[in-house]
């Protein structure tokens, strides 16, 4: 997998994560004015391997 850092049509910095087969599996939900902020967003996603998975469809009794 790889992160791609790019500028959108409006000049904002964005990122996307591509799988080895070329499919986009995640992307930034917002544009960033500064490249450093976009890189920070990538760093947060890279750290998210520690995040828990919560089943939001499970009914609470």
N, C-alpha and C positions, 0 to 999 in steps of 0.2 A: 504494500500500500504506500501511497505517497500523498503528501500535502502539496497543493498548488496554490501559490500566492499570486494574485493578479489584480488589475484595476478594472472596475466595471465601466459601463458607458458614461456614467456620471463622474468618473474620476475617483470614486471611493475604492479603498483597498478591501479585498475579499479573499476568502480561502475556500477551497474545496478539498475533500479527501476522496481519492480514487482507489478503488480496489485493483488488484493485479490484472483483472480482466478489462479494465478501462472504465467500468461503471462508477458513477459518482455515488458514494454511500453516505456522505454528509457534506454540508456546506454552511458557511456562516449565514446566520439569519439576518445579519445587518451589514452595512458597509461601514468602514472605518475611515476617518479623515487622515489618520496617521498610520504609517506602515507598522510602527512599533506596537500600536494597539492591536492591529491585526495579528501580528506575531504572538502577542500575549494571548489572544483568543486561541490560536493554534496550540500554544503551550498548555492552556487549560484543558483542551480536548485530549491532548496526549496524556495528561495526568488522570484523565477520567477512567482509566482502566481500574481504578480503585472504587469507582462508583457502584453502588448497589443497584439491583434491578428490582423495581417495585411493580407488581401486577395491579394496575389501576382498574382492571375489570373484576377483581375479586370482590365479592360482596362482604360488607362489614356486618357482622351479626350483633 
